[in-house]
Amino acid sequence: MSKIDLTIKIAGEAGQGLQTMGQLLSRAFARQGYFVFSSQVLQSRVRGGHNWFQVRVSNERVLAPSPVTDILIAFDVESSRHTKELTKDSVVIFDSNAVKITPFKGISLDIPLSKIASDNGGNRIMANIVAVGAVLGLLEFDTQVLSCLIKESFGEKDKQVADANIRIAQAGYDFTFKKIQGNRLPVLKEKIGRPKMFVGGSESTALGALAAGCQFISAYPMSPSTGIMTYLAAKEDDYHVVVEQSEDEIASINIALGAAFAGVRSMTASSGGGFALMAEGLSLAGMIETPIVIVIAQRPAPATGLPTRTAQEDLEFAIHAGHGEFPRAVIAPATIEDIFYETARAFNIAEKYRIPVLILTDQFMADSAMTIDDLDVESVKIERRILSQDELKDIKEYKSYLLTRSGVSPRALPGNPCCFVTADSDEHDETGRITEDLDIMRPEMVKKRNRKNAGLLKDSRPPKWYGPRDAKNFLIGWGSTYGPLKEAVDMLNADKEKVALMHFSDVWPLNEKYFGFLKKAGYAAVVENNFGGQFARLITRATGIVIKNTINKYNGLPFDAQEIVKAYKKLK
């Protein structure tokens, strides 16, 4: 089979059902074994504005959006801005009775979407379902797959509504199938593999938490992190997880800390502005050495900034947040699939070292979705590190903050009949009682807490190396840039540039030993979604090596591979 790489962009206003269309198309392709990567760009409005939902479908794995649009579904006048993404073989689907599109290269497919919906027992609002059928007709896709998805969405209780949607989608399919001549787009008639899971970023985070044994989340809704809480709320009864929507982010972290201190695996989630309110609670976690997982879904700042766009602006903030000096780990998963495993791992790290662990995602990752063959739940090991009553019976005097070589003290839970467990936000001695001993105890406690950094460095994972092992030129990235960077490396190597990607997910503490490749590098550039080159600065801090070449994007949109390639060649 020749390579298929097709991008469908659904553009229009909030309230026109763009997400519904994108989800239906994505899931339909996934059912037939295709690889899908979907992403969306939203304005912070309930109605109106201009949004788009992009579905990229391929017979090979895809991890990033494409700058080229093969099928554009235009629901508003502003959709004309996307015509520059079209090729001569692209198709634009629109209803000239509702939308006027400026001249464009490609194939015009004027479909009376609203009329078809009305003529087939629906209403004008169901024009979006006609458009879904039209896309599938253009690709000669099996409509039975879509029919099954619609039935599953509405269930038996809304059978009449489901039947109406199926009928309207079929009408859109038939209209397009008959009208289009000399179709130059790929035909997706055949099933090419077993059905794949279609998983979103927030959903993957929540699933990773459940697999790790998380039983408590407290959070205040703040985009783009809210999906984690809402997904877990829907699973409360199935997985015995408690979801608490707190009054603000200050309460969120402190409630979660209380649950964690009592022995429950706990987490909270927010974006940069909400995390700013958690700074004091973060320091409290450091002082009382209580494990907690915090998800920071980044968006452009400062202040409210662009609340529905993407950025990588909070890396240094996550590393330095909170007053005082105390250890924490910061993990930035590379893909939506990685989020599942890294979230589960975060709970184990937090408990092993009795520290807060911060997971950095962003709007691009949180609001995107991709096909996954499987999530290996069995591979997730839950590593609890709590002393049992039998173990405590052999300890003459339990000390919550015992001075140890590793900095990690044995952990017992409050209410245990074998010992007394205490905690205080003031400086304390080994038993947890407040101390003003400035000569011995205060210095020893500071050193004890920060000795954990040595263990964290030892446990940190190396970067993903993608590309030729003998490459002298490197692109360096972290977090959600992995997909477009991987694709950019493939494009550069196809152009005989010989480039490798070094991509980091464990971004703090940063281990100097993983940067040996820089000593032999002929050229290296750090790629990140921020203005200041925050990860490049961290590399200098860890290694003393200054990387002068940076590729930065900070307009609120994610990278695509072609712009990375262009910037690389320009810099080099």
Phi, psi and omega in degrees: 000132177289161184292135175248128175213100191235131179242128178248126178242126179253115187239138179171198183269156170300136181101355180263009174082027182297317180297318179302314180296312182299318179295317180298313180296316181300314182291327177296314179296320180297324180297331181267010174091003180282156173273136183227139167229120180244147177214163181217149177238123189236150166264157182278067181217147175281321178229150175082199185069186177233121181236164170211151179237124184248132177241119176251123184238138184208165171265007172232158184297131177235142186231010185205160175287161179251145177281350180259133179250125180267323176230120177249122174258112188255116181253351178216170183297324182293349177299341179300336180297339183271356182293339177291346180271357187274156171249178180294340180263359180289157181238134175249121177259124179205165178247106185296343176287341183242333188224136173252123182252136178295157181305145184211159173276144182124190185259127180270128178232089182276112183239128177285076188302310183295320181294317178299319179297314181293320182292342183249029172087010178251200175232175186298333181297334184276016176300330180295326179289325174300318181295323176299313177298324180296317179299315180293327176294322178298327182261000182056040183278151182291112184288343178297329178296315178295319180302317179297319180295319179296317179298319179295324182293319184268333179075178183292330183294330181247044184299321181295319179294318179299314180299321179295318179295321179295317180297317182291319177298319180296323178296320176295321178299309184296318181301314183289318182301322181282327188278322187288134180236140177060046182301124181256008178268159177300146176260127183251052183291320193264148169284132185250359180180181180288155180304144180249154172289145175239108192236135177270165183297312179294321179297318180295322177299313180297319180295322177297321178295317179296317180298330181276357179090018176296132180234007180207132170223131171239132184203158173249134185301125175206115180296144006260026183268347191300329182302333179294312182294317183293324178294315180294326178298325179287345182250010185307310185287325183291325187239011176054044178253137179262127179245120182243113173276105185279170182284339176193178185286335175298314178293322183307307185289324182288324175295315180297323177296320178299316178296319180294320179298327179282353175111000181270134174294122191227156179211166170219164182212143178197189170248187187303315181296320178289322178296329177303324179286344182272000189303318181292319178295326177298316177296324178298318177300321178294321183286316183269004174051053182249126183289134177207148178250131181235123177262128175245106178269104190287150173212163184297136180233188004282175183054218182293328175056233175246091191293346181242019178244182188243156179193166171235057188261355189252015182298305181294327177298314180298323182288324187253358183298150180091146180272145181091179183247117179204152185282151170206158174250143177235123183241134179235092183304149185273327183221170178297324177294318179300326183305319181303308184287323181289326176294315177299317179296325181301321179295321179293319178296315180303318183283324180298319185254359182054057183222166167282140174241129183253131177252121180260113169246200177198175183300320179303313182286319183295322186259006174263170178211155180211162177278141179225135179297317182191153169252118186278083181297326182296335181282347181279118179258126177269112185252089177278141182231063181239130180295134177277168179297323179296319179293323182290333181295335181272358180259121183294317178219114179284133178237116183300330184233047180305131177289118182232163180296323182279343185088351181262123179265148174302144186244127173241161183261148177297150182088359179288128184291347184270347183199169177255126181247128181224163176207149179211142180285344172286164172300145188219169175269191184297333181274350181100001180276144182303139179226149172240022180284098184275344183277319186240300192294315180300307178301322181293321179292321177298313179295319180302310182299317186278350173294341179298335181299327179297316178294320179297319177298318180296324182275350183295148184262147180290166178290159170287127175258117179236126180119187184300136180287341179258017181294146175253349180249138187224140164255136183239132180215176177210154175063221192289356179284356186303313184302302179297326178294317179300316180293321179297320178298318178299318181293318180293318179291328175295335178265015176064035178273335182057076184235143174241155176254131171245111188239126187256135171250325174274098189258351174199135352293152185261123187270121183302329186294344181274005183247023178300332182297335181292335182290335179252003185290134172276328181207137177216141178222138178262131183247123179203153182274060174206170184276319192272353183070056187294319180290325176301320178294322178296322178299316178298318179298322183278329189241341186082358181268126179267121176261111187278336183269120177227143175243110187240142176224130187214032178265005179097358180248152178285166174289153160240161188299321185295322180288330175293316179300315180298315180293321179301311182294324179293316180293319184290000000 
